Every structure is written in structure tokens, then in C-alpha cells.
Amino acid sequence: HSKAFWIISGSAVSGVLIMAGFLIWKFRALFSRSSDETLK
């Protein structure tokens, strides 16, 4: 493969990983908030 292909695929993979981490962080924040409200 050419170098451009690896650069594009690498940036796409990193973008997907960043989005996945952001979604997991948001879901964890929502889950902890809801669990705190149920504990009260």
C-alpha cells in the first residue's frame, strides 16, 4: 500500500478510538449520575 493509505487509515482508526472513548466517558458519567440519584 502507499504511504497515503496508511496515513488515512491511521487517522481514521485514531478518530474512531477517540469517539469510542468519548462515548464511553459520557455513558459512564450518565450512569454514575443516575446511580447516585437512585442511591439517595
N, C-alpha and C positions, 0 to 999 in steps of 0.2 A: 504493500500500500504506500501511497505517497505521504509526505510529511503533513500536508494539509488535512488529510483524512484523520490522522492521529490527533492533530490539534483540535479538529471539530468534534471528534468522538470524545476526547478527553474533557473538553469544555462542557459537552452535553452531559457526560456522566457526573461531573462535578456539580453542575446545575441541578441535576436530579437529586443528588445526595443532599445538597443544601435545602432543596424544597422538602425532601423527606424529613430532614432534621427539624426544619421549621414547623412542619405539620405535627410531628411527634411532640415538640415542645409545646405547641398550642394545645394539643389534646391533653397533655399531662397537666397543663395549667388549668384547663377547664375541669378535668377530672378531680384534681385536688381541691378546687374551689367547691365543686358540687359535693364532694365527700365531706368537706369541712362543714358545709351547711347542714348536711344530714346528721352529722355528729352533734350539732348544737341542740 
